[in-house]
Structure formats: structure tokens, C-alpha cells
């Protein structure tokens, strides 16, 4: 029997972000050190859980499958599912019951941070700057809402986005009053709860953070310069943006962003690595959102920042797995 640590890289998922998850998982498998880890990609699609190499079905009683007449059971799970059922916290309780550690936040924190609205409410009390927002429930909206009052509060332009969805699916920028209804209807196609936010006119940035050997490590800051009007799916995953890492900002602004990222990581009780996105207005960073399972393709922001910090991707992924295993022992 091999002495390598068995790593199940979770991929796929049930949301529109499935295609992004597949890219992330393949990069983790590519770079995770083979001399140390026996890594497999486990595809999750509804109730169908499959080892991608053998096609074997996963026994959900103990998260194992049969390999060469031996049970293969993960020592640790690498979280690479963006959206449901991982980034929203649904599946983590299952691994908690089986006492299998994982590289991302626990179920409660993941569910909290998946809700853009609830995340903002927690961080407002911590003094984190952010845009004004209006929360809308679909049933409430269908009973009748005065959109004029929303426009008066938030002003135009404004953003309409699903409350618990990532990769910019369902997001629209509204510049004219007559376009607001269609933007709301579009967002409700992705989520029964949506968020309307005041437009923040400034430069966009992202900043990653993680624990290594129990200590918080804040990565370099990235400036995101999208070709489109905002950092949408095309800009994030199809190259329609310029990303500058480290960001070309003053040491003072870099320090401000990194301190705010560390503060948010601690306030939300995060684990593993996350990315926090900001708009810089004047000399102050304003929160957009916190991503607890950020993209991991070679062109994604967190991998860029890890390399700029001085790590290889092999080291970065190794640190993430090692921290998850160490967390179990604390």
C-alpha cells in the first residue's frame, strides 16, 4: 500500500459554475506534488459522485470507491467546486460527519459568505466600507415593489445581481430606469433573492489570503482592468481583462487592502484560502464580495498572487492541503 496522502479533488457541482470548477480541479491535479499525494478528481453532479479516472461510483457511506480490489478513501478533500453544493456550505457537513478534513471554510461560514447580503451585514458592523444595497425576495417583488424608491436610494447606474451566485452569472449594470425591471427579472432566473447595489466608481482589485502553518498570509494585491463594463464571466474566465499582480499602487494602499483582507478573513472565521474583491474609491477600498472557493485556473487571480508571492503552484496547493490536515489536529 502507498504511503501517499490520498486527496479527493472535488469538481463539477450543480450550478452554472460547473465548467469553472472542472478547470480549477484539473489545475490542482496537475500541480499537486505526485511524490507526496495520491490525488483523484471526484466529480459531483447531484446524487452521482464519480471517480473520473476509473468511472467508479463513490460509496457515500464512507466516501470511498473500489480500486484494484482495495478501498480508496480520501484523507483530505481539496475544495474546487464553485457554487453548489460546496461554496454554499451544503456538502461540508457530510465531510464533518465522516471526519474528513477539507481545504475550504466550514458549512456555516460558506453559507454565510455565499449570501452577498448577509456577508455585508456582518462586515458593516466591523466598519468595512461598502456600497449601499437593497435586498429583494422574489415573492415579495411579485406582490409589488416601488422601484422608484430604490432608484432614489441607490441612484443610477446601479448593479442587479443574484444574492447567492458567483462568476457574475445573472449580473447586469442598469443605467436607465426603464432597464431596471428586465435586469431584476434576469437576476431572478438565477436566485430567488437578489441584491441591488449602488454603483461604485473606481478601480477594481482582488486580494487573496490563507493560513500557512496556522498563520495568516495575505498575498499580493491584483488590479483587475476589464475590457467590458465590469468584471463579468468573460473577463474572469475568457481573457477579457488585464490583471496586474502586484498592483501598481502605493505601499500605503497595498497595506490598507491587505489589512482589510486579513480583518475580513478573521471576522468571517474563514479557513483555507479566499479572495476578497474591492473597488478603490479615492484612497479607500470598498468591499464587493468575499469568494471562499475562488477560481484556480493558471490564469485565475489567486494562482497569480501565489506565484507573485514567491511560491510555485505546487507549493501553494501543498500548503492548502497541509493546513487542512493540521487544522484537524488542533
VMD Tcl script that draws the C-alpha trace (Angstrom):
set ca {
  {0.00 0.00 0.00}
  {1.17 3.51 -0.83}
  {2.10 5.87 1.99}
  {1.00 8.86 -0.05}
  {-1.72 11.12 1.34}
  {-4.98 10.47 -0.51}
  {-6.54 13.69 -1.81}
  {-10.01 13.87 -3.32}
  {-10.24 16.96 -5.52}
  {-13.93 17.80 -5.68}
  {-15.05 19.04 -9.08}
  {-18.20 19.85 -11.01}
  {-21.18 20.71 -8.89}
  {-24.76 21.52 -9.70}
  {-24.64 25.19 -10.72}
  {-23.76 27.16 -13.85}
  {-20.24 27.42 -12.41}
  {-19.64 23.71 -13.08}
  {-17.43 24.43 -16.10}
  {-15.23 26.72 -13.97}
  {-14.93 24.03 -11.28}
  {-13.74 21.49 -13.83}
  {-10.93 23.83 -14.91}
  {-9.91 24.50 -11.30}
  {-9.82 20.81 -10.39}
  {-7.69 19.91 -13.40}
  {-5.10 22.54 -12.43}
  {-4.96 21.28 -8.84}
  {-4.42 17.73 -10.10}
  {-1.71 18.93 -12.49}
  {0.36 20.70 -9.84}
  {-0.26 18.82 -6.59}
  {3.08 17.08 -5.88}
  {2.85 13.46 -7.08}
  {5.61 12.28 -4.77}
  {3.55 13.25 -1.73}
  {-0.09 12.87 -2.77}
  {-2.30 10.25 -4.39}
  {-4.81 12.68 -5.90}
  {-8.06 11.88 -7.71}
  {-10.72 14.12 -9.18}
  {-14.15 13.24 -7.81}
  {-16.95 14.64 -9.94}
  {-20.10 15.72 -8.12}
  {-23.35 16.05 -10.07}
  {-26.48 15.77 -7.97}
  {-26.53 12.30 -6.39}
  {-23.98 10.98 -8.91}
  {-20.47 11.06 -7.41}
  {-17.77 9.53 -9.60}
  {-14.03 9.00 -9.68}
  {-13.11 10.49 -13.05}
  {-10.15 8.20 -13.71}
  {-11.89 4.85 -13.24}
  {-15.51 5.90 -13.59}
  {-16.23 4.15 -10.29}
  {-19.19 5.33 -8.24}
  {-18.46 6.73 -4.79}
  {-19.89 4.87 -1.81}
  {-21.41 7.74 0.18}
  {-21.44 5.69 3.38}
  {-17.73 6.41 3.82}
  {-16.74 8.42 0.70}
  {-14.77 5.57 -0.83}
  {-14.63 3.55 -4.03}
  {-13.08 0.24 -5.04}
  {-9.64 0.50 -6.68}
  {-7.77 -2.69 -7.62}
  {-9.83 -4.65 -5.11}
  {-8.87 -2.19 -2.35}
  {-10.99 0.60 -0.89}
  {-9.71 4.08 -1.81}
  {-10.77 6.60 0.81}
  {-9.63 10.21 0.94}
  {-7.52 11.50 3.81}
  {-8.40 15.08 2.83}
  {-10.68 16.87 0.38}
  {-9.47 19.67 -1.88}
  {-12.35 22.09 -2.46}
  {-12.65 23.08 -6.12}
  {-16.44 23.32 -6.54}
  {-17.59 26.87 -7.17}
  {-21.25 27.34 -6.30}
  {-23.48 24.46 -5.09}
  {-23.03 22.16 -3.27}
  {-19.71 23.32 -1.77}
  {-19.35 27.10 -1.90}
  {-22.82 27.37 -0.35}
  {-21.80 25.05 2.50}
  {-24.14 22.15 1.77}
  {-21.60 19.34 1.43}
  {-19.20 20.26 4.24}
  {-21.44 18.76 6.94}
  {-21.13 15.40 5.22}
  {-17.35 15.50 5.48}
  {-17.58 16.71 9.07}
  {-19.63 13.63 9.95}
  {-17.04 11.39 8.28}
  {-14.21 13.31 9.99}
  {-12.50 14.05 6.66}
  {-10.79 17.47 6.61}
  {-11.19 19.85 3.68}
  {-9.39 22.90 2.33}
  {-12.18 25.49 2.50}
  {-14.45 27.17 5.04}
  {-16.92 25.11 7.05}
  {-20.58 24.81 6.13}
  {-21.81 27.71 8.24}
  {-19.21 30.20 7.03}
  {-19.59 29.07 3.42}
  {-23.38 29.50 3.56}
  {-22.95 32.93 5.13}
  {-20.42 34.19 2.60}
  {-22.39 32.76 -0.33}
  {-25.07 35.28 0.59}
  {-23.73 38.63 -0.53}
  {-26.36 40.39 1.59}
  {-25.64 38.55 4.86}
  {-21.90 38.95 4.39}
  {-22.36 42.69 4.07}
  {-24.48 42.85 7.22}
  {-21.78 41.08 9.26}
  {-18.97 43.24 7.90}
  {-20.85 46.54 8.18}
  {-20.65 46.16 11.94}
  {-16.88 45.76 11.61}
  {-16.58 49.12 9.83}
  {-15.83 47.67 6.38}
  {-16.65 50.25 3.65}
  {-19.13 49.03 1.00}
  {-21.87 50.14 -1.40}
  {-25.46 50.80 -0.34}
  {-27.77 47.92 -1.18}
  {-31.41 46.83 -1.41}
  {-32.31 43.17 -0.86}
  {-35.27 41.75 -2.81}
  {-37.07 38.43 -2.38}
  {-38.85 37.11 -5.46}
  {-42.23 36.56 -3.77}
  {-42.05 39.98 -2.16}
  {-41.18 41.54 -5.51}
  {-44.08 39.81 -7.28}
  {-46.51 41.40 -4.80}
  {-45.37 44.80 -5.97}
  {-42.32 46.98 -5.22}
  {-41.87 50.71 -5.80}
  {-38.79 50.72 -7.99}
  {-38.71 54.50 -7.98}
  {-37.79 54.48 -4.29}
  {-34.96 52.03 -4.96}
  {-33.55 54.30 -7.65}
  {-33.86 57.29 -5.32}
  {-31.90 55.43 -2.65}
  {-29.17 53.89 -4.82}
  {-29.09 56.31 -7.77}
  {-28.15 55.29 -11.31}
  {-26.20 53.49 -12.56}
  {-26.67 50.52 -10.21}
  {-25.94 46.80 -10.25}
  {-28.50 44.00 -10.06}
  {-27.09 40.61 -9.07}
  {-28.26 37.25 -7.67}
  {-27.65 37.17 -3.92}
  {-26.08 33.70 -3.74}
  {-24.36 33.13 -7.04}
  {-20.84 33.51 -8.36}
  {-18.84 34.02 -11.56}
  {-21.01 37.07 -12.37}
  {-23.91 34.92 -13.63}
  {-27.11 36.98 -13.66}
  {-25.39 40.34 -13.10}
  {-26.41 43.45 -15.00}
  {-25.43 47.09 -14.80}
  {-28.50 49.35 -15.06}
  {-28.07 52.87 -16.42}
  {-31.68 53.79 -17.27}
  {-34.84 53.48 -15.16}
  {-36.64 51.62 -17.94}
  {-33.99 48.85 -17.87}
  {-34.35 48.03 -14.17}
  {-37.31 45.63 -14.45}
  {-35.66 43.45 -17.10}
  {-32.44 43.32 -15.07}
  {-34.37 42.23 -11.97}
  {-36.26 39.57 -13.93}
  {-32.97 38.30 -15.34}
  {-31.32 38.05 -11.90}
  {-34.32 36.14 -10.55}
  {-33.63 33.44 -13.14}
  {-30.56 32.51 -11.07}
  {-31.75 33.07 -7.49}
  {-34.96 33.74 -5.55}
  {-33.13 36.50 -3.67}
  {-31.29 39.32 -5.41}
  {-29.25 42.34 -4.46}
  {-29.39 45.82 -5.95}
  {-26.26 47.83 -5.22}
  {-25.18 51.39 -5.80}
  {-22.51 51.73 -8.47}
  {-19.04 52.35 -7.07}
  {-16.98 54.40 -9.49}
  {-13.37 53.34 -9.03}
  {-10.64 50.83 -9.80}
  {-11.21 47.11 -9.10}
  {-8.88 44.90 -7.08}
  {-8.70 41.38 -5.67}
  {-6.68 40.10 -2.75}
  {-6.11 36.53 -1.62}
  {-5.43 35.28 1.90}
  {-4.87 31.90 3.55}
  {-3.38 30.24 6.59}
  {0.02 28.57 6.35}
  {1.21 26.68 9.44}
  {-1.55 28.37 11.40}
  {-0.52 31.91 10.48}
  {-2.50 34.25 8.20}
  {-0.63 35.01 4.98}
  {-2.04 37.83 2.84}
  {-0.98 37.55 -0.80}
  {-0.10 40.42 -3.16}
  {-2.93 42.64 -4.43}
  {-4.14 42.38 -8.05}
  {-5.68 45.19 -10.06}
  {-8.39 43.99 -12.44}
  {-8.93 46.07 -15.58}
  {-11.84 44.51 -17.52}
  {-12.38 45.16 -21.20}
  {-16.11 45.09 -20.55}
  {-18.03 47.42 -18.23}
  {-17.38 45.22 -15.20}
  {-15.58 42.03 -14.19}
  {-18.09 39.63 -15.77}
  {-17.79 35.94 -16.75}
  {-15.96 36.76 -19.99}
  {-13.47 38.96 -18.15}
  {-12.93 36.37 -15.41}
  {-12.53 33.23 -17.48}
  {-12.14 34.11 -21.16}
  {-9.30 36.59 -21.00}
  {-11.33 39.79 -21.45}
  {-9.43 41.62 -18.72}
  {-5.96 42.84 -17.83}
  {-4.81 41.72 -14.39}
  {-1.78 43.37 -12.85}
  {-0.07 41.49 -10.00}
  {1.28 43.03 -7.84}
  {-1.00 46.01 -8.36}
  {0.73 49.26 -9.28}
  {-0.41 51.19 -6.22}
  {1.40 52.85 -3.35}
  {2.78 50.83 -0.43}
  {0.22 52.59 1.78}
  {-2.71 51.46 -0.38}
  {-1.28 47.95 -0.61}
  {-1.05 47.81 3.18}
  {-4.62 49.12 3.54}
  {-6.02 46.43 1.22}
  {-4.06 43.62 2.87}
  {-5.01 44.70 6.38}
  {-8.67 44.87 5.35}
  {-8.44 41.41 3.77}
  {-6.93 39.96 6.94}
  {-9.64 41.67 9.01}
  {-12.41 40.21 6.82}
  {-10.84 36.73 6.88}
  {-10.77 36.82 10.67}
  {-14.20 38.44 11.12}
  {-15.87 35.79 8.98}
  {-13.90 32.97 10.66}
  {-12.65 31.71 7.30}
  {-10.42 28.71 6.68}
  {-8.33 27.72 3.69}
  {-7.75 30.35 1.03}
  {-10.24 33.00 -0.03}
  {-10.23 36.05 -2.31}
  {-11.74 39.38 -1.36}
  {-12.73 41.82 -4.12}
  {-12.73 45.60 -3.77}
  {-13.40 48.87 -5.53}
  {-10.89 51.60 -4.72}
  {-12.70 54.94 -4.45}
  {-10.28 57.78 -3.83}
  {-7.94 56.41 -1.17}
  {-10.35 53.89 0.38}
  {-11.03 50.26 -0.54}
  {-14.73 49.27 -0.59}
  {-15.84 45.65 -0.36}
  {-17.52 43.97 -3.33}
  {-17.62 40.40 -2.03}
  {-15.65 37.55 -0.45}
  {-15.09 34.39 -2.51}
  {-14.46 31.33 -0.34}
  {-13.79 28.93 -3.25}
  {-12.04 31.19 -5.77}
  {-11.06 30.09 -9.27}
  {-7.84 28.09 -9.59}
  {-7.03 28.03 -13.29}
  {-3.48 29.08 -14.09}
  {-4.82 32.46 -15.23}
  {-7.01 32.96 -12.14}
  {-6.22 35.67 -9.63}
  {-5.27 33.57 -6.59}
  {-2.71 31.46 -8.53}
  {-1.26 34.67 -9.99}
  {-0.88 36.09 -6.50}
  {0.68 32.90 -5.12}
  {3.33 32.99 -7.83}
  {3.93 36.73 -7.26}
  {4.38 35.94 -3.55}
  {7.22 33.60 -4.49}
  {5.55 30.20 -4.42}
  {5.12 27.68 -7.18}
  {1.58 26.40 -7.71}
  {2.79 23.06 -6.35}
  {3.81 24.79 -3.11}
  {0.56 26.76 -2.93}
  {-1.64 23.68 -3.28}
  {0.63 21.70 -0.93}
  {0.27 24.41 1.75}
  {-3.52 24.35 1.35}
  {-3.70 20.58 1.88}
  {-1.19 20.61 4.73}
  {-3.14 23.33 6.54}
  {-6.40 21.37 6.23}
  {-4.75 18.30 7.74}
  {-3.13 20.35 10.51}
  {-6.42 22.09 11.32}
  {-7.95 18.70 12.08}
  {-5.29 18.07 14.74}
  {-5.60 21.43 16.52}
}
mol new
graphics top color blue
foreach p $ca { graphics top sphere $p radius 0.5 }
foreach p [lrange $ca 0 end-1] q [lrange $ca 1 end] { graphics top cylinder $p $q radius 0.2 }
display resetview
